[in-house]
Amino acid sequence: MRKPTFFLIPALGLALTVPLAVHAQPQTPAPASSAPAGALELVREQEVQTATVVAIDRQSRFVTLREGKGDKHEFTIEAGPEVRNFDQLKVGDVVIATYQAAAALELLPAGSASTGVVTSSDAARAPKGTLPGAAAQQSISITSKLTAIDLKKHTVTLQGPDGKQRLIEVKDPERQARMTKLRVGDLVRITYVEAVAIDVTPKPR
């Protein structure tokens, strides 16, 4: 699973260019909440990074941020016209980026769902008149059909939405023991969720 860097901020245009309203005020995202009830969580990661606003060009709307100490960690982003509350941003303000990612697996009875890919995304912006900030979340669920089970080799074969067969080795001894409960025709749904929240706090006094 990839690790976040402050390149997330330029990618989101200071995280203010995305629509929706998940929160009235941007908060730390919680991707695990998007996993289906009863699903097995495979992995979860979280990382928080901070940067300080060191320069603002109001006319061109370029913002220079410094990650850590020294100018070697500085980078510049452009806040487009769609960025809300740009005038509230000041040199010395601290930008906090929180990144989360999670993956979960769910077993479904044969015929209970269709194979396929489902994606979704949500985002929220800071209210007008406040400091810039936002939260964005996206998820993808892939449902595949179990077409073969080999208990001796501890492998399963899944047929994806594209019709291709994929052989997967089950290495975890605990999951190997559960393979006896699997049946050809069962469905496997894997959901991957990642989220980013951007908050801006005033310059420390």
GROMACS elastic network, one bead per residue, 0.5 to 0.9 nm:
[ bonds ]
;  ai    aj funct       b0    kb
    1    43     6  0.89463   500
    1    45     6  0.82566   500
    1   101     6  0.78584   500
    1   102     6  0.89410   500
    2   101     6  0.88734   500
    3    45     6  0.86387   500
    3    46     6  0.87773   500
    3    47     6  0.77648   500
    3    99     6  0.84613   500
    4     7     6  0.77919   500
    4     8     6  0.68228   500
    4    46     6  0.89388   500
    4    47     6  0.70505   500
    4    48     6  0.85488   500
    4    49     6  0.84813   500
    4    98     6  0.87210   500
    4    99     6  0.64369   500
    4   100     6  0.87398   500
    5     8     6  0.59850   500
    5     9     6  0.83114   500
    5    49     6  0.75761   500
    5    97     6  0.89321   500
    6     9     6  0.55070   500
    6    10     6  0.75256   500
    6    11     6  0.89825   500
    6    49     6  0.73417   500
    6    50     6  0.82676   500
    6    51     6  0.81414   500
    6    67     6  0.79976   500
    6    97     6  0.77163   500
    7    10     6  0.54774   500
    7    11     6  0.62633   500
    7    12     6  0.87640   500
    8    11     6  0.50089   500
    8    12     6  0.62406   500
    8    13     6  0.86160   500
    8    14     6  0.84798   500
    8    15     6  0.84202   500
    8    97     6  0.83320   500
    8   196     6  0.82111   500
    9    12     6  0.52190   500
    9    13     6  0.60994   500
    9    14     6  0.50458   500
    9    15     6  0.62641   500
    9    77     6  0.79952   500
    9    97     6  0.77768   500
    9   198     6  0.79949   500
   10    14     6  0.59866   500
   10    15     6  0.79224   500
   10    76     6  0.81652   500
   10    77     6  0.54747   500
   10    78     6  0.73816   500
   10    79     6  0.85586   500
   11    14     6  0.76639   500
   11    15     6  0.77771   500
   11    77     6  0.89863   500
   12    16     6  0.68219   500
   12    17     6  0.65705   500
   12    18     6  0.75752   500
   12   136     6  0.88765   500
   13    16     6  0.61119   500
   13    17     6  0.60347   500
   13    18     6  0.87571   500
   13    77     6  0.73413   500
   13    78     6  0.68026   500
   13    79     6  0.57650   500
   13    80     6  0.71532   500
   13    83     6  0.74450   500
   14    17     6  0.75368   500
   14    77     6  0.78482   500
   14    78     6  0.81807   500
   14    79     6  0.65558   500
   14    83     6  0.75612   500
   14   132     6  0.79540   500
   14   133     6  0.76595   500
   14   134     6  0.81699   500
   14   198     6  0.75823   500
   15    18     6  0.67299   500
   15    83     6  0.81953   500
   15   124     6  0.89197   500
   15   125     6  0.78603   500
   15   132     6  0.84560   500
   15   133     6  0.66999   500
   15   134     6  0.54204   500
   15   135     6  0.70529   500
   15   136     6  0.76835   500
   15   196     6  0.84574   500
   15   197     6  0.78350   500
   15   198     6  0.63525   500
   16    19     6  0.81845   500
   16    79     6  0.84819   500
   16    82     6  0.74225   500
   16    83     6  0.50996   500
   16    84     6  0.63848   500
   16   124     6  0.80233   500
   16   125     6  0.58037   500
   16   126     6  0.77898   500
   16   132     6  0.71885   500
   16   133     6  0.65498   500
   16   134     6  0.57556   500
   16   135     6  0.84280   500
   16   198     6  0.87335   500
   17    79     6  0.88848   500
   17    80     6  0.81322   500
   17    82     6  0.59811   500
   17    83     6  0.57897   500
   17    84     6  0.81111   500
   17   125     6  0.79700   500
   17   134     6  0.87258   500
   18   122     6  0.82244   500
   18   123     6  0.57087   500
   18   124     6  0.67910   500
   18   125     6  0.71570   500
   18   134     6  0.80579   500
   18   135     6  0.84445   500
   18   136     6  0.72643   500
   19   122     6  0.74098   500
   19   123     6  0.54475   500
   19   124     6  0.59791   500
   19   125     6  0.70062   500
   19   136     6  0.87670   500
   20    23     6  0.88687   500
   20   122     6  0.59751   500
   20   124     6  0.50209   500
   20   125     6  0.74905   500
   20   136     6  0.88846   500
   21    24     6  0.66301   500
   21    25     6  0.88899   500
   21   122     6  0.75542   500
   21   123     6  0.61157   500
   21   125     6  0.70402   500
   21   135     6  0.89673   500
   22    25     6  0.86057   500
   22    26     6  0.82729   500
   22   122     6  0.68227   500
   22   123     6  0.61985   500
   22   124     6  0.54916   500
   22   125     6  0.88404   500
   22   135     6  0.78686   500
   22   136     6  0.85375   500
   23    26     6  0.58373   500
   23    27     6  0.70649   500
   23   123     6  0.84506   500
   23   124     6  0.61585   500
   23   125     6  0.82142   500
   23   126     6  0.88142   500
   23   134     6  0.88893   500
   23   135     6  0.79405   500
   24    27     6  0.88396   500
   24   124     6  0.75704   500
   24   125     6  0.79928   500
   24   126     6  0.72802   500
   24   127     6  0.72346   500
   25   124     6  0.77896   500
   25   125     6  0.73661   500
   25   126     6  0.56760   500
   25   127     6  0.69852   500
   25   133     6  0.79175   500
   25   134     6  0.76589   500
   25   135     6  0.86896   500
   26    29     6  0.84728   500
   26   124     6  0.65744   500
   26   125     6  0.66945   500
   26   126     6  0.62266   500
   26   133     6  0.59563   500
   26   135     6  0.53256   500
   26   197     6  0.65262   500
   26   198     6  0.70292   500
   26   199     6  0.67352   500
   27    98     6  0.89558   500
   27   133     6  0.88101   500
   27   134     6  0.77251   500
   27   135     6  0.66459   500
   27   197     6  0.61664   500
   27   198     6  0.78265   500
   27   199     6  0.75825   500
   28    97     6  0.88274   500
   28    98     6  0.63311   500
   28    99     6  0.81864   500
   28   100     6  0.85987   500
   28   135     6  0.75023   500
   28   195     6  0.86164   500
   28   196     6  0.75774   500
   28   197     6  0.54697   500
   28   198     6  0.81599   500
   28   199     6  0.88729   500
   29    98     6  0.75514   500
   29    99     6  0.75649   500
   29   100     6  0.68366   500
   29   135     6  0.67443   500
   29   136     6  0.76041   500
   29   137     6  0.72546   500
   29   194     6  0.85517   500
   29   195     6  0.56726   500
   29   196     6  0.62518   500
   29   197     6  0.59355   500
   30    33     6  0.58888   500
   30    34     6  0.79760   500
   30   100     6  0.71252   500
   30   101     6  0.85806   500
   30   137     6  0.85967   500
   30   194     6  0.86002   500
   30   195     6  0.72515   500
   31    34     6  0.56033   500
   31    35     6  0.74891   500
   31    44     6  0.89298   500
   31   100     6  0.66800   500
   31   101     6  0.63673   500
   31   102     6  0.62796   500
   31   103     6  0.89160   500
   31   137     6  0.72245   500
   31   138     6  0.83844   500
   31   139     6  0.82467   500
   31   192     6  0.86443   500
   31   193     6  0.54433   500
   31   194     6  0.59230   500
   31   195     6  0.62091   500
   32    35     6  0.54445   500
   32    36     6  0.88844   500
   32    41     6  0.82876   500
   32    44     6  0.79899   500
   32   100     6  0.89256   500
   32   101     6  0.80132   500
   32   102     6  0.61070   500
   32   103     6  0.80161   500
   32   104     6  0.84207   500
   32   193     6  0.73683   500
   32   194     6  0.89434   500
   33    36     6  0.79708   500
   33    37     6  0.89585   500
   34    37     6  0.88796   500
   34   139     6  0.78311   500
   34   191     6  0.84476   500
   34   192     6  0.89758   500
   34   193     6  0.71991   500
   35    38     6  0.85314   500
   35    39     6  0.66778   500
   35    40     6  0.87611   500
   35    41     6  0.80066   500
   35   102     6  0.84492   500
   35   103     6  0.78417   500
   35   104     6  0.63069   500
   35   105     6  0.85553   500
   35   191     6  0.66280   500
   35   192     6  0.81738   500
   35   193     6  0.79366   500
   36    39     6  0.55102   500
   36    40     6  0.89061   500
   36   104     6  0.81213   500
   36   105     6  0.87853   500
   36   106     6  0.75872   500
   36   191     6  0.83547   500
   37    40     6  0.88773   500
   37   106     6  0.89262   500
   38   106     6  0.73734   500
   39   104     6  0.59926   500
   39   105     6  0.55029   500
   39   107     6  0.77166   500
   39   190     6  0.89984   500
   40   103     6  0.86018   500
   40   104     6  0.52954   500
   40   105     6  0.50634   500
   40   106     6  0.62370   500
   40   107     6  0.89474   500
   41    44     6  0.76322   500
   41   102     6  0.74460   500
   41   103     6  0.59766   500
   41   105     6  0.63712   500
   41   106     6  0.88656   500
   42   102     6  0.74594   500
   42   103     6  0.53787   500
   42   104     6  0.51120   500
   42   105     6  0.67866   500
   43   101     6  0.80383   500
   43   102     6  0.54909   500
   43   103     6  0.54050   500
   43   104     6  0.72187   500
   44   100     6  0.74142   500
   44   101     6  0.56528   500
   44   103     6  0.66535   500
   45    99     6  0.80750   500
   45   100     6  0.55684   500
   45   101     6  0.52242   500
   45   102     6  0.64142   500
   46    98     6  0.72584   500
   46    99     6  0.55760   500
   46   101     6  0.65774   500
   46   102     6  0.89076   500
   47    97     6  0.82805   500
   47    98     6  0.59133   500
   47    99     6  0.52952   500
   47   100     6  0.66200   500
   48    96     6  0.70991   500
   48    97     6  0.57041   500
   48    99     6  0.62986   500
   48   100     6  0.88222   500
   49    67     6  0.82572   500
   49    95     6  0.83652   500
   49    96     6  0.59097   500
   49    97     6  0.52836   500
   49    98     6  0.65681   500
   49    99     6  0.84489   500
   50    66     6  0.87189   500
   50    67     6  0.65091   500
   50    68     6  0.78131   500
   50    94     6  0.68199   500
   50    95     6  0.55738   500
   50    97     6  0.61912   500
   50    98     6  0.87846   500
   51    65     6  0.59548   500
   51    66     6  0.52422   500
   51    68     6  0.67358   500
   51    74     6  0.89303   500
   51    93     6  0.86237   500
   51    94     6  0.58056   500
   51    95     6  0.51928   500
   51    96     6  0.66658   500
   51    97     6  0.84745   500
   52    64     6  0.84623   500
   52    65     6  0.54258   500
   52    66     6  0.51639   500
   52    67     6  0.65970   500
   52    68     6  0.81081   500
   52    91     6  0.78261   500
   52    92     6  0.58930   500
   52    93     6  0.58688   500
   52    95     6  0.60320   500
   52    96     6  0.88351   500
   52   203     6  0.85972   500
   53    56     6  0.75971   500
   53    63     6  0.70929   500
   53    64     6  0.59868   500
   53    66     6  0.64678   500
   53    89     6  0.84329   500
   53    90     6  0.71410   500
   53    91     6  0.50512   500
   53    92     6  0.51848   500
   53    93     6  0.54656   500
   53    94     6  0.63222   500
   53    95     6  0.73604   500
   53   203     6  0.89057   500
   54    63     6  0.78499   500
   54    64     6  0.56725   500
   54    65     6  0.56653   500
   54    66     6  0.65156   500
   54    74     6  0.85565   500
   54    90     6  0.86248   500
   54    91     6  0.52761   500
   54    92     6  0.61136   500
   54    93     6  0.82861   500
   55    62     6  0.82151   500
   55    63     6  0.58895   500
   55    64     6  0.50155   500
   55    65     6  0.72599   500
   55    76     6  0.88737   500
   55    90     6  0.82780   500
   55    91     6  0.58295   500
   55    92     6  0.85059   500
   56    59     6  0.89569   500
   56    60     6  0.88599   500
   56    61     6  0.70197   500
   56    62     6  0.59677   500
   56    64     6  0.63973   500
   56    89     6  0.82579   500
   56    90     6  0.74060   500
   56    91     6  0.68034   500
   57    60     6  0.56361   500
   57    61     6  0.53025   500
   57    62     6  0.51751   500
   57    63     6  0.64650   500
   57    64     6  0.86733   500
   58    62     6  0.71110   500
   58    63     6  0.85531   500
   58    86     6  0.86553   500
   58    87     6  0.79677   500
   59    62     6  0.80721   500
   60    78     6  0.78889   500
   60    79     6  0.86408   500
   61    77     6  0.85454   500
   61    78     6  0.58325   500
   61    79     6  0.54423   500
   61    80     6  0.69039   500
   61    81     6  0.83215   500
   61    86     6  0.82256   500
   62    76     6  0.65626   500
   62    77     6  0.57005   500
   62    79     6  0.61934   500
   62    80     6  0.87379   500
   63    75     6  0.84050   500
   63    76     6  0.54764   500
   63    77     6  0.53723   500
   63    78     6  0.61953   500
   63    79     6  0.71602   500
   64    74     6  0.67018   500
   64    75     6  0.56167   500
   64    77     6  0.64424   500
   64    78     6  0.88372   500
   65    73     6  0.82663   500
   65    74     6  0.54731   500
   65    75     6  0.55259   500
   65    76     6  0.61630   500
   65    77     6  0.79728   500
   65    95     6  0.84758   500
   66    69     6  0.72326   500
   66    70     6  0.76400   500
   66    71     6  0.67957   500
   66    72     6  0.83046   500
   66    73     6  0.56194   500
   66    75     6  0.66263   500
   66    76     6  0.88779   500
   67    70     6  0.82444   500
   67    71     6  0.85662   500
   67    72     6  0.87660   500
   67    73     6  0.52794   500
   67    74     6  0.62455   500
   67    75     6  0.83631   500
   68    71     6  0.87884   500
   68    73     6  0.67179   500
   68    74     6  0.86956   500
   69    72     6  0.81533   500
   69    73     6  0.72567   500
   70    73     6  0.63658   500
   70    74     6  0.77807   500
   71    74     6  0.52193   500
   71    75     6  0.87761   500
   72    75     6  0.86097   500
   79    82     6  0.78114   500
   79    83     6  0.59151   500
   79    86     6  0.75769   500
   80    83     6  0.56225   500
   81    84     6  0.78500   500
   81    86     6  0.87528   500
   83    86     6  0.62670   500
   83   132     6  0.81207   500
   84    87     6  0.84307   500
   84   125     6  0.77728   500
   84   126     6  0.75233   500
   84   127     6  0.82932   500
   84   128     6  0.68701   500
   84   129     6  0.84920   500
   84   130     6  0.89851   500
   84   131     6  0.87927   500
   84   132     6  0.66261   500
   84   133     6  0.87478   500
   85    88     6  0.54118   500
   85    89     6  0.73018   500
   85   126     6  0.80486   500
   85   127     6  0.83493   500
   85   128     6  0.62891   500
   85   129     6  0.60319   500
   85   130     6  0.64440   500
   85   131     6  0.61561   500
   85   132     6  0.55325   500
   85   133     6  0.88625   500
   86    89     6  0.55573   500
   86   131     6  0.78958   500
   86   132     6  0.67029   500
   87    90     6  0.79556   500
   87   129     6  0.89631   500
   87   131     6  0.87221   500
   88   129     6  0.74168   500
   88   130     6  0.69364   500
   88   131     6  0.55910   500
   88   132     6  0.72881   500
   89    92     6  0.89984   500
   89    93     6  0.70094   500
   89   131     6  0.65037   500
   89   132     6  0.70630   500
   89   200     6  0.82676   500
   89   202     6  0.83783   500
   90    93     6  0.57313   500
   90   202     6  0.77516   500
   90   203     6  0.76841   500
   91    94     6  0.87565   500
   91   203     6  0.74026   500
   92   202     6  0.72881   500
   92   204     6  0.74795   500
   93   200     6  0.65880   500
   93   201     6  0.57324   500
   93   204     6  0.75131   500
   94   199     6  0.82328   500
   94   200     6  0.55744   500
   94   201     6  0.52395   500
   94   202     6  0.64684   500
   94   203     6  0.63576   500
   94   204     6  0.82338   500
   95   133     6  0.86787   500
   95   198     6  0.69467   500
   95   199     6  0.58358   500
   95   201     6  0.65680   500
   96   197     6  0.80181   500
   96   198     6  0.57085   500
   96   199     6  0.51728   500
   96   200     6  0.62122   500
   96   201     6  0.78916   500
   97   196     6  0.68369   500
   97   197     6  0.57136   500
   97   199     6  0.66187   500
   97   200     6  0.88860   500
   98   195     6  0.81187   500
   98   196     6  0.55963   500
   98   197     6  0.51650   500
   98   198     6  0.65897   500
   98   199     6  0.85473   500
   99   194     6  0.74518   500
   99   195     6  0.57982   500
   99   197     6  0.66755   500
   99   198     6  0.89834   500
  100   193     6  0.82052   500
  100   194     6  0.55764   500
  100   195     6  0.52918   500
  100   196     6  0.65377   500
  100   197     6  0.88461   500
  101   192     6  0.75181   500
  101   193     6  0.56200   500
  101   195     6  0.64278   500
  101   196     6  0.89716   500
  102   191     6  0.82612   500
  102   192     6  0.59111   500
  102   193     6  0.53425   500
  102   194     6  0.64348   500
  103   190     6  0.71321   500
  103   191     6  0.56452   500
  103   193     6  0.63193   500
  103   194     6  0.87680   500
  104   189     6  0.83270   500
  104   190     6  0.57552   500
  104   191     6  0.52990   500
  104   192     6  0.66074   500
  104   193     6  0.87079   500
  105   188     6  0.71482   500
  105   189     6  0.58075   500
  105   191     6  0.64496   500
  105   192     6  0.89774   500
  106   187     6  0.83507   500
  106   188     6  0.59103   500
  106   189     6  0.50943   500
  106   190     6  0.63517   500
  106   191     6  0.82051   500
  107   182     6  0.88302   500
  107   186     6  0.72076   500
  107   187     6  0.58825   500
  107   189     6  0.63886   500
  107   190     6  0.88963   500
  108   111     6  0.84026   500
  108   112     6  0.66111   500
  108   113     6  0.76329   500
  108   186     6  0.60363   500
  108   188     6  0.61809   500
  108   189     6  0.74867   500
  109   112     6  0.56167   500
  109   113     6  0.81490   500
  109   183     6  0.87351   500
  109   185     6  0.78164   500
  109   186     6  0.50596   500
  109   187     6  0.61354   500
  109   188     6  0.88910   500
  110   113     6  0.75742   500
  110   145     6  0.81434   500
  110   146     6  0.89100   500
  110   183     6  0.84425   500
  110   184     6  0.82280   500
  110   185     6  0.51398   500
  110   187     6  0.59095   500
  111   114     6  0.72147   500
  111   185     6  0.78533   500
  111   186     6  0.77141   500
  111   187     6  0.79570   500
  112   186     6  0.88032   500
  112   187     6  0.80627   500
  113   143     6  0.81869   500
  113   187     6  0.76409   500
  114   143     6  0.72149   500
  114   144     6  0.83129   500
  114   145     6  0.88395   500
  114   161     6  0.89351   500
  114   187     6  0.85165   500
  115   142     6  0.74461   500
  115   144     6  0.52448   500
  115   145     6  0.67969   500
  115   159     6  0.87266   500
  115   160     6  0.70099   500
  115   161     6  0.54240   500
  115   187     6  0.78215   500
  115   188     6  0.89156   500
  115   189     6  0.86362   500
  116   141     6  0.81355   500
  116   142     6  0.59017   500
  116   143     6  0.53484   500
  116   144     6  0.70735   500
  116   160     6  0.74343   500
  116   162     6  0.81946   500
  117   140     6  0.69851   500
  117   141     6  0.56496   500
  117   143     6  0.64921   500
  117   161     6  0.70976   500
  118   139     6  0.82143   500
  118   140     6  0.56837   500
  118   141     6  0.51636   500
  118   142     6  0.66513   500
  118   143     6  0.85867   500
  119   138     6  0.74080   500
  119   139     6  0.56195   500
  119   141     6  0.64023   500
  119   142     6  0.88731   500
  120   137     6  0.83246   500
  120   138     6  0.56377   500
  120   139     6  0.53993   500
  120   140     6  0.66358   500
  120   141     6  0.89563   500
  121   136     6  0.74075   500
  121   137     6  0.55279   500
  121   139     6  0.63930   500
  121   140     6  0.89728   500
  122   135     6  0.82000   500
  122   136     6  0.56764   500
  122   137     6  0.52063   500
  122   138     6  0.63918   500
  123   134     6  0.72086   500
  123   135     6  0.53723   500
  123   137     6  0.61556   500
  123   138     6  0.86296   500
  124   133     6  0.85079   500
  124   134     6  0.53320   500
  124   135     6  0.51540   500
  124   136     6  0.64074   500
  125   128     6  0.88039   500
  125   132     6  0.78311   500
  125   133     6  0.61352   500
  125   135     6  0.67941   500
  125   136     6  0.88793   500
  126   129     6  0.84879   500
  126   130     6  0.66895   500
  126   131     6  0.71665   500
  126   132     6  0.58896   500
  126   133     6  0.50892   500
  126   134     6  0.57455   500
  126   135     6  0.87887   500
  126   199     6  0.89131   500
  127   130     6  0.59793   500
  127   131     6  0.83444   500
  127   132     6  0.84000   500
  127   133     6  0.87122   500
  128   131     6  0.83684   500
  128   132     6  0.87993   500
  129   132     6  0.88058   500
  130   133     6  0.85611   500
  131   199     6  0.81579   500
  131   200     6  0.61678   500
  131   201     6  0.73334   500
  131   202     6  0.80771   500
  132   198     6  0.82452   500
  132   199     6  0.69368   500
  132   200     6  0.59640   500
  132   201     6  0.88294   500
  133   197     6  0.76545   500
  133   198     6  0.51172   500
  133   200     6  0.59239   500
  134   196     6  0.82898   500
  134   197     6  0.57738   500
  134   198     6  0.51332   500
  134   199     6  0.66569   500
  135   195     6  0.73947   500
  135   196     6  0.57051   500
  135   198     6  0.60889   500
  135   199     6  0.85155   500
  136   194     6  0.86262   500
  136   195     6  0.55935   500
  136   196     6  0.53674   500
  136   197     6  0.63378   500
  136   198     6  0.87403   500
  137   193     6  0.73254   500
  137   194     6  0.58854   500
  137   196     6  0.64450   500
  137   197     6  0.85595   500
  138   192     6  0.85214   500
  138   193     6  0.58720   500
  138   194     6  0.57397   500
  138   195     6  0.63564   500
  139   191     6  0.69627   500
  139   192     6  0.55774   500
  139   194     6  0.64603   500
  139   195     6  0.86244   500
  140   190     6  0.82129   500
  140   191     6  0.56872   500
  140   192     6  0.54302   500
  140   193     6  0.66037   500
  141   189     6  0.65451   500
  141   190     6  0.55622   500
  141   192     6  0.64480   500
  141   193     6  0.87051   500
  142   160     6  0.79225   500
  142   161     6  0.78500   500
  142   188     6  0.80919   500
  142   189     6  0.54846   500
  142   190     6  0.54021   500
  142   191     6  0.65390   500
  142   192     6  0.87598   500
  143   160     6  0.70828   500
  143   161     6  0.72259   500
  143   187     6  0.66330   500
  143   188     6  0.55979   500
  143   190     6  0.65758   500
  143   191     6  0.87406   500
  144   158     6  0.59896   500
  144   159     6  0.55015   500
  144   161     6  0.63270   500
  144   186     6  0.86799   500
  144   187     6  0.56691   500
  144   188     6  0.52981   500
  144   189     6  0.63609   500
  144   190     6  0.85780   500
  145   157     6  0.83910   500
  145   158     6  0.54364   500
  145   159     6  0.51053   500
  145   160     6  0.66291   500
  145   161     6  0.85109   500
  145   184     6  0.80521   500
  145   185     6  0.59440   500
  145   186     6  0.60176   500
  145   188     6  0.62610   500
  145   189     6  0.88444   500
  146   149     6  0.77766   500
  146   156     6  0.71188   500
  146   157     6  0.59362   500
  146   159     6  0.64359   500
  146   182     6  0.85439   500
  146   183     6  0.75015   500
  146   184     6  0.53446   500
  146   185     6  0.52151   500
  146   186     6  0.53572   500
  146   187     6  0.58362   500
  146   188     6  0.69556   500
  147   156     6  0.76793   500
  147   157     6  0.55523   500
  147   158     6  0.57230   500
  147   159     6  0.65118   500
  147   165     6  0.82308   500
  147   183     6  0.85894   500
  147   184     6  0.51958   500
  147   185     6  0.59662   500
  147   186     6  0.80574   500
  148   155     6  0.82915   500
  148   156     6  0.56320   500
  148   158     6  0.73175   500
  148   167     6  0.88413   500
  148   183     6  0.83659   500
  148   184     6  0.58505   500
  148   185     6  0.84640   500
  149   153     6  0.89702   500
  149   154     6  0.77711   500
  149   155     6  0.61200   500
  149   157     6  0.64908   500
  149   179     6  0.80443   500
  149   182     6  0.78186   500
  149   183     6  0.77482   500
  149   184     6  0.70120   500
  150   153     6  0.55813   500
  150   154     6  0.56285   500
  150   155     6  0.51996   500
  150   156     6  0.62200   500
  150   157     6  0.86206   500
  150   179     6  0.88956   500
  151   155     6  0.67553   500
  151   156     6  0.84301   500
  151   176     6  0.79037   500
  151   179     6  0.70050   500
  151   180     6  0.74002   500
  152   155     6  0.79940   500
  153   156     6  0.89707   500
  153   169     6  0.78153   500
  153   170     6  0.87150   500
  154   168     6  0.85963   500
  154   169     6  0.59327   500
  154   170     6  0.54905   500
  154   171     6  0.73671   500
  154   176     6  0.63555   500
  154   179     6  0.79309   500
  155   167     6  0.67166   500
  155   168     6  0.54980   500
  155   170     6  0.57325   500
  155   171     6  0.87581   500
  155   176     6  0.88551   500
  156   166     6  0.82750   500
  156   167     6  0.58747   500
  156   168     6  0.53715   500
  156   169     6  0.65728   500
  156   170     6  0.75748   500
  156   179     6  0.87952   500
  157   165     6  0.64056   500
  157   166     6  0.54295   500
  157   168     6  0.61213   500
  157   169     6  0.88272   500
  158   164     6  0.81573   500
  158   165     6  0.55926   500
  158   166     6  0.51968   500
  158   167     6  0.65361   500
  158   168     6  0.76452   500
  158   187     6  0.86759   500
  158   188     6  0.80896   500
  159   162     6  0.77904   500
  159   163     6  0.57258   500
  159   164     6  0.55174   500
  159   166     6  0.63369   500
  160   163     6  0.53588   500
  160   164     6  0.57354   500
  160   165     6  0.66656   500
  160   166     6  0.76398   500
  161   164     6  0.76215   500
  162   165     6  0.89050   500
  170   173     6  0.79768   500
  170   175     6  0.69182   500
  170   176     6  0.61677   500
  170   179     6  0.88261   500
  171   174     6  0.87766   500
  171   175     6  0.76806   500
  171   176     6  0.70322   500
  172   175     6  0.53715   500
  172   176     6  0.61551   500
  172   177     6  0.88608   500
  173   177     6  0.63460   500
  173   178     6  0.88783   500
  174   177     6  0.53355   500
  174   178     6  0.67766   500
  175   178     6  0.50392   500
  175   179     6  0.65150   500
  176   179     6  0.52851   500
  176   180     6  0.80575   500
  177   180     6  0.66510   500
  177   181     6  0.86585   500
  178   181     6  0.57671   500
  178   182     6  0.74701   500
  179   182     6  0.53117   500
  179   183     6  0.86609   500
  180   183     6  0.80409   500
  182   185     6  0.89282   500
  182   186     6  0.70596   500
  183   186     6  0.56774   500
  184   187     6  0.86928   500
  201   204     6  0.82582   500
  202   205     6  0.86640   500
